[in-house]
Amino acid sequence: SATLLLDDHMELAQTSSEAVLGRVKEHEGVLIVMSANGFLVSWNTHEDQPYHAMKGCQAASYLQEDFDEQIGNQTMWSLALASGTTYAGFSGTPDQKMPVVSGETVTLASSFVRLSER
């Protein structure tokens, strides 16, 4: 929001980061990518994880509550959740590797986010 000052943006970024990372850890998820404007997390990525879809849904539900309480209407935010097969790996040069997750599930989640921003 244009009315937020830089310090407010920094505090908001820290608050939302702590909320996401806390809920992901609490529900046994894995942080794949953290960028300036989002997080990509996964369940059942590195090892078989019974009830992974339920854990992801629980984390998303709690995050919605966290964000409503902590962020309110200070800024727009969106949350997308999709379930299915994904492919995880690294892309780039040996000196600059970036984690990458791809697949129809990732595309679907990304589409949900874009639609929610309209």
N, C-alpha and C positions, 0 to 999 in steps of 0.2 A: 504494500500500500504506500502511496506517495506521502502519507502523513507520518510514517514511521521514520525516526531518525536512525543514523548509522548504529548507534549503541543499541537501539531497540532491535534492529535487524540482527545484530550479533547475538544478543540475548535470545532472540527467537530461534536462531539457527542452533545455538547450543542446547536450548530446551528441547527442540524437536529431535535433534541428534541423540540426545540422552534417552528420550522416550523410545525412539525406534530401536536403538541398540539394546536397551534394557529389555524391551519386550521380545526382541529376536532371541536374545540369550536365554531369557526365562522360558521360552517355548522351543528351545533347542534348534533354532534356525542357524543359518550360515549367511553372513554378510558377503555378498559377491562383489558389489561395486557401491561406492559412496561417492557421489558427485556434488557439485555446488547446489543442485536443485533436486536431488533425489537419492534413493537407496534402492538397490536391487538385492533382495534376499531370497533365500531358497531353503526348502526342507527336502530331505531325502536325496541330497546331492552327492555327498561323499561316502555315505554308507546307507544301507537299508534302514529305514526309520518307520516302524509301525505307527500308524495314525498320523503320518506327516501332513496330510491334507487338513485334518482336524486341528493340529497344532498351528498351522498357518492361518486358518480361519480364526482361531482363538486370538492369536497375536494381532490380527487385523482388527478384530472387534475391540480388543482392549486399546489399541492405538487410536481408534476412532474416538473412544471415550477420553483418552489422554489428550488428544488434540483439541477436542471440544472444550475441555476444562482449561487447558494451559494456553491455547492459542486463541480460541474463540473466533471472533470475526476480525482479528488483526491482519490476517492475510488469507489468500486462497490456498487450499491444499487439496490433494486428491490421493486416493488410495485405490490401487487395483490389485485384484487377486485372481490368479488363473491357475488351473491345475492341469498337468499333463507332462509329456516327455520334453526335456530340454537337454541341450548339449553345452557343457562347460569346458572351458579351456583358456588358453592365452593367445593373444595376437600381438604382433609387433616384432621388433628386432630383439636380439639377445640383451641389448642394453636397456631397452624400453618395452617391457612387456605389460600389457593391460589384460585384466581378466575379462573374458567375454562369455556371455551366455546367449544362446540362440535357440531357435525353434519356434514352432507355431504358438506354443504357450506364451513365450516372451512377447511375440508380436501381438497376441490377443491382449495381454496385460497392458502393453504400451498403447494399444488402441483405446482401451478403457480409460486410461489416464488422459489421452488427448480429447476424448469425448466429454469427459468431466470438466475440462477446462473451458468449454464453450459457453 
